């Protein structure tokens, strides 16, 4: 099921949501410390994390699923957010360098099709970061947070899904070891929980933080590109991490 964008925004504005954001962002930044000059796409509800990652990027876009709803982002600036069908993104092939998926995979009706579509728009050598609830963790068992909605995953399920979509995992991380309880004690000790969970093989992390890279030997999806043509064509030139690309205007 898809959460409403209003509920997601309210969660991240709460003390528990703010702490969850900090703990997950810590895991993301451990892998993506510098995105300077890269084209970045946030898919799902990634804006709380994109706020901290977008500085210096060549371009940062936020795509939100149609059934979730969309909000303008960044606040007070020209909007870089768009309402989309997640399995038919309005982008040409191989145009983004990094994709951050948050509150996307677990609520998708067709996770395999979603991953295939992300593979299509990701540039050769590009990386994807997936934040997804851990099926064994307490955050997936309580519907008081967004991580308790949709379908949580096990590590084995995620490995199979990425292999099917031709992604190679490069890093497996975890976050949210603290209980999903909005009490002052747990909020204040969140970092201690994270350090304990990171140093010990504890099974109760709330989410997986997975980085994977695109395998490049898949045949081009000509039919998918044809459907995008003539509808909406934000044409980005992937930087590949070397030089900053320039955006071409739509037809």
Buried (B, 14 or more C-beta within 10 A) or exposed (E): EBBEBEBBBEBBEEEBBBBBBBBBBBBBBEBBEEBEBBBBBBBBBBBBBBBEBBEEBBBBBBBBBEBBBBBEBBEEEEEBBBBBEBBBBBBBBBBBBBBBBBBBBBBBEEBEBBBBBBBBBBBEBBBBBBBBBBBBBBBBBEEEBBBBBBBBBEBEBBBEBBEEBBBEBEBEBBBBBBBBEBEEEBBEEBEEBBEEBBEEEEEBBBBBBBBBBBBEEEEEBEEBEEEBEEEEBBBBBBBBBEEBBEEEEEE
